[in-house]
Amino acid sequence: MTTLVRNAWYVAAWSSEVDEQLRRFVILEDPVLLFRRTDGRIAALADRCPHRLLPLHKGKRIGDTVQCGYHGLTFDADGKCVRVPGQDKVPTAAYVDAYPVEERHGIVWIWMGDKERADPATIFSLPQFDDAAWHMHHGGALHIKSNYLNVAENLVDPAHVSFVHPTTLGNSASENVPVHISTDGDAIVAWRWIRNSEPIGFFKAFGGFTGNVDRWHYYYLHLPCTAYIDFGSADAGLEIAEDERDRGNRVFALHFLTPVDENYTIDRWMHLRNTAIDTEEASVKIDRMFEIAFSEDKEILEAVHAEEQRPKKRRPIRIAIDRGPMVYRKRIAEMLERERTEDASAPGNGAYVFHD
């Protein structure tokens, strides 16, 4: 049974990955052709000719149309066939699926499910994207041989940083600090503060802290698989309150997960920061530290996924820190169930009276 939710916005690519060339991406097991039209807008088509199934990216572009490289069937940017060489009539079945696409903040979003449900207002956003007091920097793309659910769970789990990232994003001071979890809103949130402790490696290098700090991690996981981590540090002597995080060095690490298939996930990551906003030197330094930390995640997640494929002699256990991931799995299951069935219950049916 699939774990891939279709009725959702996913990141198909960074804007910088899409140009006038015909480029193939695989999203939710489906091959997708992306290219920029002559007016700059992005077209997204199924990368498969309906005739002999040759991938369209192996054909050629003619203006804003794509010509199949096998027999020349030509499709416009909306997927409509506009030419069949050798015949005047275009069969009604000669089309390719076109996907809704939105481009914002250097990010290309795509909707792989029912088109009528594709509401651009539901695309993930943060006010800091458009705030001049914050610097936005696109990072890289981590290719992980793991189901996206494992990757997403890792992004709502502050507890792992003490053990997986002891020299970059965590240290031993946080090992026994309780994690708070909220599942009431649209996002699953997990957070904790570590007061008056040694700064982590990230903020020793980036923030220049030498004495003790108060530091925080707030993990936000938006379904199906977009996450951001609000983390930072402030001099312990300031004794900042939880709603005063902007007084410290504050960074948002954003992760946009694209499930390629059940065993392969692309994690495109970027960050926002409220310090050193006028220099790219800080961006380069942060990228290098993130690359180290995220490679540590990749190693763990790929090992977990590989073990999940082996026969199990006993059931895995769950502990207190698994509350967020357990709620996440339940919500994904509910989304999948809604996609597997169609609600045909007409409102106001007199045969049933509901009291909830």
C-alpha positions as CSV (number, residue, x, y, z in Angstrom):
1,M,0.0,0.0,0.0
2,T,1.4,3.4,-1.0
3,T,2.6,6.0,1.5
4,L,2.6,8.8,-1.1
5,V,0.0,11.5,-0.6
6,R,-1.0,13.1,-4.0
7,N,-3.3,16.0,-3.0
8,A,-0.7,18.3,-1.7
9,W,1.9,20.9,-2.8
10,Y,5.4,19.6,-3.2
11,V,8.6,21.3,-4.2
12,A,9.5,20.1,-7.7
13,A,12.7,22.1,-7.9
14,W,14.5,25.3,-7.0
15,S,13.8,28.0,-9.6
16,S,17.4,27.8,-10.6
17,E,17.0,24.2,-11.7
18,V,14.4,25.1,-14.4
19,D,15.4,26.9,-17.6
20,E,14.4,26.8,-21.3
21,Q,15.7,23.2,-21.6
22,L,13.5,20.2,-21.3
23,R,14.3,18.7,-17.9
24,R,13.0,15.5,-16.3
25,F,12.1,15.2,-12.6
26,V,10.5,12.3,-10.8
27,I,7.9,13.1,-8.2
28,L,5.7,10.6,-6.4
29,E,6.9,7.9,-8.9
30,D,5.7,10.0,-11.8
31,P,8.1,11.4,-14.4
32,V,7.5,15.2,-14.9
33,L,8.9,17.4,-17.6
34,L,9.6,21.0,-16.5
35,F,10.7,23.9,-18.7
36,R,10.3,27.7,-18.9
37,R,8.0,29.1,-21.5
38,T,9.0,32.1,-23.6
39,D,7.2,34.4,-21.1
40,G,9.1,32.9,-18.1
41,R,6.3,30.9,-16.7
42,I,7.0,27.2,-15.9
43,A,5.2,24.4,-17.7
44,A,4.9,21.0,-16.0
45,L,3.9,18.0,-18.1
46,A,3.9,14.2,-17.7
47,D,7.2,13.2,-19.3
48,R,5.8,10.4,-21.4
49,C,4.4,10.5,-24.9
50,P,1.0,8.7,-25.0
51,H,1.9,7.1,-28.3
52,R,5.0,4.9,-27.7
53,L,5.8,6.2,-24.2
54,L,9.1,7.8,-25.2
55,P,10.0,10.4,-22.5
56,L,9.3,13.8,-24.0
57,H,12.5,15.3,-22.6
58,K,14.2,13.2,-25.3
59,G,12.4,15.2,-28.0
60,K,12.8,18.8,-28.8
61,R,11.3,22.1,-28.0
62,I,9.6,24.2,-30.7
63,G,8.6,27.6,-29.2
64,D,6.3,26.7,-26.3
65,T,5.5,23.2,-27.6
66,V,7.3,19.9,-27.2
67,Q,7.9,17.5,-30.1
68,C,8.2,13.9,-29.3
69,G,11.5,12.5,-30.5
70,Y,10.0,9.3,-31.9
71,H,7.2,10.1,-34.3
72,G,6.8,13.9,-33.9
73,L,3.6,14.2,-32.0
74,T,3.7,17.8,-30.6
75,F,2.1,19.1,-27.4
76,D,1.6,22.6,-26.1
77,A,2.4,23.8,-22.6
78,D,-1.0,22.7,-21.3
79,G,-0.6,19.1,-22.6
80,K,-2.8,19.4,-25.6
81,C,-1.7,17.6,-28.8
82,V,-1.4,20.2,-31.6
83,R,0.1,18.1,-34.3
84,V,0.2,14.4,-35.4
85,P,2.6,14.2,-38.5
86,G,1.0,12.4,-41.4
87,Q,-2.7,12.9,-40.4
88,D,-5.1,15.8,-40.0
89,K,-7.2,14.4,-37.2
90,V,-5.8,14.5,-33.6
91,P,-7.1,11.7,-31.5
92,T,-8.9,12.8,-28.3
93,A,-6.6,10.5,-26.3
94,A,-3.5,12.3,-27.7
95,Y,-2.7,14.5,-24.7
96,V,-0.3,14.5,-21.8
97,D,-1.2,15.5,-18.2
98,A,-0.3,19.0,-17.2
99,Y,0.3,19.8,-13.5
100,P,-0.5,23.0,-11.6
101,V,2.7,24.9,-10.8
102,E,3.4,27.9,-8.7
103,E,6.7,29.7,-8.4
104,R,7.5,31.7,-5.2
105,H,10.7,32.9,-3.5
106,G,12.9,30.9,-5.8
107,I,10.9,27.7,-5.2
108,V,8.8,25.7,-7.8
109,W,5.8,24.1,-6.2
110,I,3.8,21.4,-8.0
111,W,0.4,19.7,-7.3
112,M,0.4,16.0,-8.3
113,G,-3.2,15.2,-7.3
114,D,-6.7,16.2,-8.3
115,K,-6.4,19.6,-10.1
116,E,-9.6,21.0,-8.8
117,R,-8.2,20.8,-5.3
118,A,-5.0,22.7,-6.0
119,D,-5.4,25.9,-4.0
120,P,-2.3,28.1,-4.2
121,A,-3.4,29.8,-0.9
122,T,-2.4,26.6,0.9
123,I,1.2,26.7,-0.3
124,F,3.7,26.8,2.7
125,S,5.0,30.3,3.5
126,L,6.6,32.3,6.3
127,P,6.4,36.1,6.8
128,Q,10.2,36.2,7.1
129,F,10.4,35.4,3.3
130,D,9.4,39.0,2.6
131,D,10.9,40.7,5.7
132,A,13.9,42.9,5.0
133,A,15.2,42.2,8.5
134,W,15.9,38.5,7.5
135,H,18.3,37.1,4.9
136,M,17.1,34.2,2.7
137,H,19.6,31.8,1.3
138,H,18.9,28.7,-0.8
139,G,21.1,25.7,0.1
140,G,21.4,22.4,-1.6
141,A,19.6,19.1,-2.1
142,L,20.2,16.0,-0.1
143,H,19.4,12.8,-1.9
144,I,18.4,10.1,0.7
145,K,17.7,6.5,0.0
146,S,14.8,6.4,2.5
147,N,11.0,6.7,2.5
148,Y,10.0,10.3,3.1
149,L,8.1,9.4,6.3
150,N,11.3,8.6,8.1
151,V,12.9,11.8,6.9
152,A,10.0,13.9,8.0
153,E,9.9,12.3,11.4
154,N,13.5,13.3,11.9
155,L,12.4,16.9,11.3
156,V,10.1,16.9,14.3
157,D,12.5,15.3,16.7
158,P,14.7,17.7,18.8
159,A,16.0,14.7,20.9
160,H,18.2,13.2,18.1
161,V,20.5,16.2,17.8
162,S,22.4,15.4,21.0
163,F,23.5,12.1,19.6
164,V,23.5,12.5,15.8
165,H,25.0,16.0,15.7
166,P,27.2,16.3,18.8
167,T,29.7,18.8,17.1
168,T,27.3,20.8,15.0
169,L,23.7,21.2,16.0
170,G,23.7,19.6,19.5
171,N,25.8,18.6,22.5
172,S,25.4,16.6,25.6
173,A,23.9,19.4,27.6
174,S,20.5,18.7,26.0
175,E,20.3,14.9,26.5
176,N,17.9,15.0,29.4
177,V,16.1,18.2,28.8
178,P,12.4,17.5,28.3
179,V,10.8,18.0,24.9
180,H,7.4,19.8,24.6
181,I,5.0,18.6,21.9
182,S,1.9,20.2,20.5
183,T,-0.4,18.5,17.9
184,D,-3.4,20.9,18.2
185,G,-2.7,23.0,15.1
186,D,-2.1,22.4,11.4
187,A,1.6,21.8,12.1
188,I,3.1,19.3,14.6
189,V,5.4,21.2,16.8
190,A,8.2,20.0,19.1
191,W,10.4,22.3,21.1
192,R,12.7,22.8,24.1
193,W,15.1,25.3,25.7
194,I,18.5,24.6,27.0
195,R,19.4,27.3,29.5
196,N,22.8,28.5,30.6
197,S,24.8,25.9,28.8
198,E,27.8,25.6,26.5
199,P,27.0,26.8,22.9
200,I,26.7,24.2,20.2
201,G,29.3,24.0,17.4
202,F,27.1,25.9,15.0
203,F,26.9,29.0,17.1
204,K,30.5,28.9,18.2
205,A,31.4,29.2,14.6
206,F,28.6,31.4,13.4
207,G,27.5,33.4,16.4
208,G,30.9,33.8,18.0
209,F,29.7,32.8,21.5
210,T,32.3,31.9,24.0
211,G,30.4,31.9,27.3
212,N,27.2,30.1,28.2
213,V,24.1,30.7,26.2
214,D,20.3,30.1,26.3
215,R,19.4,28.1,23.2
216,W,16.3,26.8,21.7
217,H,14.9,24.4,19.0
218,Y,11.4,24.7,17.7
219,Y,10.5,22.0,15.1
220,Y,7.5,22.6,12.8
221,L,6.3,19.8,10.5
222,H,3.6,20.7,8.0
223,L,1.8,17.8,6.2
224,P,2.7,16.0,4.2
225,C,6.4,16.8,4.4
226,T,7.5,20.4,4.7
227,A,9.4,21.4,7.8
228,Y,11.3,24.2,9.4
229,I,13.4,24.4,12.5
230,D,13.6,27.7,14.4
231,F,16.8,27.5,16.4
232,G,19.2,30.0,17.9
233,S,21.2,31.2,20.9
234,A,21.5,34.3,23.1
235,D,23.9,35.2,25.8
236,A,22.7,33.5,29.0
237,G,23.1,36.8,30.9
238,L,20.3,38.3,28.8
239,E,17.8,35.8,30.2
240,I,15.5,36.2,27.2
241,A,11.9,35.0,27.3
242,E,10.6,32.4,24.8
243,D,8.9,35.2,22.8
244,E,12.1,37.2,22.6
245,R,14.0,35.0,20.3
246,D,14.7,37.8,17.8
247,R,17.1,39.3,20.5
248,G,19.5,36.3,19.9
249,N,21.1,34.8,16.8
250,R,18.1,33.2,15.2
251,V,18.1,30.8,12.2
252,F,15.3,29.0,10.4
253,A,16.4,25.9,8.6
254,L,13.8,24.9,6.1
255,H,13.4,21.4,4.6
256,F,11.2,20.7,1.5
257,L,10.9,17.0,1.1
258,T,10.1,15.6,-2.4
259,P,9.2,11.9,-2.4
260,V,10.7,10.4,-5.6
261,D,9.3,7.0,-4.8
262,E,8.8,4.8,-1.7
263,N,12.5,4.4,-1.2
264,Y,14.0,7.7,-2.3
265,T,13.6,11.3,-1.0
266,I,15.1,14.6,-2.1
267,D,15.5,17.1,0.8
268,R,15.9,20.6,-0.6
269,W,17.1,22.8,2.2
270,M,17.6,26.5,2.7
271,H,17.8,29.0,5.6
272,L,16.6,32.3,6.9
273,R,18.6,34.3,9.5
274,N,18.3,37.5,11.4
275,T,22.0,38.3,11.6
276,A,24.8,39.0,9.1
277,I,22.0,39.8,6.6
278,D,24.3,41.8,4.2
279,T,27.0,39.2,3.6
280,E,27.1,36.0,1.6
281,E,30.2,35.0,3.5
282,A,28.0,33.9,6.4
283,S,25.8,31.9,4.0
284,V,28.8,29.9,2.8
285,K,29.9,29.2,6.3
286,I,26.4,28.1,7.3
287,D,26.0,25.9,4.2
288,R,29.2,24.1,5.1
289,M,28.0,23.4,8.7
290,F,24.6,22.2,7.4
291,E,26.2,19.9,4.9
292,I,28.1,18.2,7.7
293,A,25.0,17.9,9.9
294,F,22.7,16.8,7.1
295,S,25.1,14.1,5.9
296,E,24.9,12.8,9.5
297,D,21.2,12.6,9.2
298,K,21.5,10.9,5.8
299,E,23.7,8.1,7.2
300,I,21.2,7.4,10.0
301,L,18.1,7.5,7.9
302,E,19.4,5.3,5.1
303,A,20.5,2.7,7.7
304,V,17.1,2.8,9.3
305,H,15.3,2.4,5.9
306,A,17.6,-0.5,4.9
307,E,16.7,-2.3,8.2
308,E,13.0,-1.7,7.7
309,Q,13.2,-3.7,4.5
310,R,14.5,-6.8,6.3
311,P,12.3,-9.4,7.9
312,K,11.3,-8.4,11.4
313,K,11.4,-10.9,14.3
314,R,9.9,-8.5,16.8
315,R,7.9,-5.2,16.8
316,P,9.8,-2.0,17.2
317,I,9.3,-0.2,20.5
318,R,8.1,3.4,21.0
319,I,9.3,5.8,23.7
320,A,8.1,9.2,25.0
321,I,10.0,11.2,22.3
322,D,7.9,9.4,19.6
323,R,4.7,11.3,20.4
324,G,5.1,13.7,17.5
325,P,6.1,11.1,14.9
326,M,3.2,8.9,16.0
327,V,0.6,11.7,15.4
328,Y,2.3,12.5,12.1
329,R,1.9,8.9,10.9
330,K,-1.7,8.9,11.9
331,R,-2.4,12.1,10.0
332,I,-0.7,10.8,6.9
333,A,-2.8,7.6,7.1
334,E,-5.9,9.8,7.3
335,M,-4.9,11.8,4.2
336,L,-4.3,8.6,2.3
337,E,-7.6,7.1,3.3
338,R,-9.4,10.2,2.1
339,E,-7.6,9.8,-1.3
340,R,-8.6,6.1,-1.5
341,T,-12.3,6.8,-1.1
342,E,-14.8,9.4,-2.5
343,D,-17.2,11.1,-0.1
344,A,-20.6,10.6,-1.7
345,S,-22.7,11.3,1.4
346,A,-25.0,14.1,0.4
347,P,-25.6,16.8,3.0
348,G,-29.0,17.0,4.6
349,N,-29.9,13.3,4.0
350,G,-33.0,12.8,6.1
351,A,-32.3,9.2,6.8
352,Y,-29.5,10.0,9.2
353,V,-29.2,12.6,11.9
354,F,-25.6,13.2,13.1
355,H,-25.0,14.7,16.5
356,D,-21.3,15.3,16.4
